[in-house]
Amino acid sequence: MNNDRTDKKFSVVKSQKNPKAFSNHNNNNYGDQQLWIKIDLREIRFHPSGDIIKKFQCRQVELLFKYTSHELAINLIEDREINEIRIHLNQVIGFRIIQNKYIEIGFQKDFNRAYFIHLKNNQNSNAVRMTQKDPTNGCMKDVTKITFTPCEKVHPMTIFMFEIGIKKWAPRLTESKDNNDEIQINEDLIIEDGPSSPSEPPSYTSEYFITCNFLTFTRAIRVSAEITFADLLKEINKRLECEIHSFNYRENNDGEMITVENDGDWNIAKMRFRKQKTSCFEVCAMKI
């Protein structure tokens, strides 16, 4: 029978085998919001035990993917403490999105993990320390798979961008499988503006969702589909904190990189996007 562990206190369990394998433990989750993507959670289900951690309000449990350190973080927030479970992607053996909503992650047997506590002081900054306490009250013991249920307010595009990040840094986890529940990333995703009849042409998105890459940085931006080349460069430069004058984009996973250097190139790119029903694509900024 499932064991619902809603809002239970913490208990001491054995810590991970090799804490030095993780990123600097003084690195907190909230120091730079451009370095991660976050999903607010309503429920975490642990397998094979069936234990559950459930919250009835958002901003109490979170799942993060940290771009720079290639780590997953599960945060349980209690008053002025943020209790973090940090897991490197090399400990993950499976990843899938179920029904466009639920996130399922599989782990190696006895996978490495580290526990941290972020203590907020009066200046609203975080002091971070490593601990041996498991904030799940033992739910992590012998776990092989975890299913995460996002809060109702979480936009499907946030889940999509989370999957984009996993795909980029661990493509082995998102290779196509014969599974009807698994939703693979599709670069020509269409976001409907409204219902349309079969006799009408599809209503394509009025926005582009762009994954921007520059050196070791990855950022996500959302812009109007009518944006000009100059304004798009401003958005990319602002998001990546750089100064570039052109960029490359990839039309699909296997396609070649195409250079955009001026308004003419960008107008051609937008024509391609409309023809191919593309609303999400990847950009690589070119340093000059």
Phi, psi and omega in degrees: 000138181296146183247102183279112186253058183285124173056037180274159180287171183272155173221162184271128173227172182295136178281174181293164188289322190225081183297336180291346180286350184262166181295165181314122186288352174278355180279112182266168185285339192248010181288327181211104186290352179277354187262003181207165171239138189237142174236121174287137186247150173258330185206144171236127179244127183258137180239144010270000187292330184082005177298149183227137166247122186231137175235151183253004174226151176286169178068025175245332177225136185222151170241125180240147165243121182264115185297315189286324182262354180058047181235149168266146176226129173254118183250129172246118188257121180231109178054247184260012179243140171245113181262117188248137169249119186250127184226126180283150180300336180289353176266356185263132180243354180206145179207133174201156174254128182252127178054036178060018186218302186284139180252123181242126181233128178257147185234157174297158175295133181055043184295151179285142176205159180228148181248137180223154173238127176258114181259118180276128178262186185292339178272008177063028172251167186250127168262126188248136175219147176281148181219166174258005181274132175269113184290352180271005181062036175094001180295335181284349182296124177061019182288142177241343183203145178229135175250126182252130177251114181291158171296157182299330184285347183291124182287141177305330180292330176296317178295320178299315181291328174299316179294324176301316180298315178298318181298320183294315188266345177216067183300337179299337184275346185239021176292149185298136177227158179276081182215117185294336182276344187277132180254112180274154179293133181233114186291345178255037177304134178253131175250114185285135174286334181185174180294145177222148181279159181301333182278349182262151175293151181297149178268109185278161183298149175266004182226154172250139174250113192241129170267117185257132179238134176211117185055241181260008185259145175227129180225159177241137177226157176234124184226162176294144178291346179264007183299143178278166179299316181297317181291325178296318177300319178300317180295317180295315179298319179294317184288322183267354182054052180219185177223097180241158183239359177201170179206164173253149173226155179245128183287328178204179186302320186260357184283161179282160178283134181245133184271136175241117184239349184202181182299322180297315178299318183292322178295321176296318179300317180294325175297319177298317182298316180296318181296320183266005178060040184265131174237347180234132178205170185249138181239138173244115181287141182256120180281133180236000000 
